[in-house]
Structure formats: C-alpha cells, structure tokens
Amino acid sequence: MSFVAERPDGSIAGYAMARMNEAGDVMLDRLHIDQSEYGTGLAANILHAVFAARSGIPSIALEVLEGNDRAMAFYRKHGSKWSIAAPRRTCKPMPNFHD
C-alpha cells in the first residue's frame, strides 16, 4: 500500500509504503518527506494514514538506518520502542494509532 502527499501544484511532498510481512504485522518500508516539509506535521499525517488504513492491526514494524537520529526521534515521539540490530536500528512494533 502506498501513500502520497501532494502539494497544491501537484508536486510530491512526501510518501510512505507499507506491506504485510510473513508474521502478519504491518511493515512500514518507507516514509520520506521533502526536507522543505520538515516540521509541518506532514510526516505524522502520513504515518496516521498508514495506521488508519491498517486499522485492526495491533502494531507496525519498521527499520531506521543507524545514524538517522531525526527519524528515530520522530518514531519515538509517535510511540515506538527501540531495539538494536546492527547495522540498522530496528523499531519494535508501534502501538496502533487508534489504541
């Protein structure tokens, strides 16, 4: 499932891609926001769209590249808990937005 945020002029401001993994959990494969959109709440809106589309699924799993502190802070702010798995940091499942 893909999510795209467009600006009024039709240009892409951000996107996310999510899928079900073998365990039946939602795996957030990508969530990217144009740097000009940082701090606007767009990333949270897209993340919430992923949660809403996967309503009833108790958690979402994701991976963040080690050193991407901005992304890690964003996911922490939205309820994630971290475990370390070299060379990436892996986020344990996040609580569903609707919980």
Salt bridges, closest charged atoms under 4 A:
ASP29 OD2 - ARG19 NE 2.98
ASP34 OD2 - ARG7 NH2 3.23
GLU37 OE2 - ARG7 NE 2.96
GLU63 OE1 - ARG88 NE 3.91
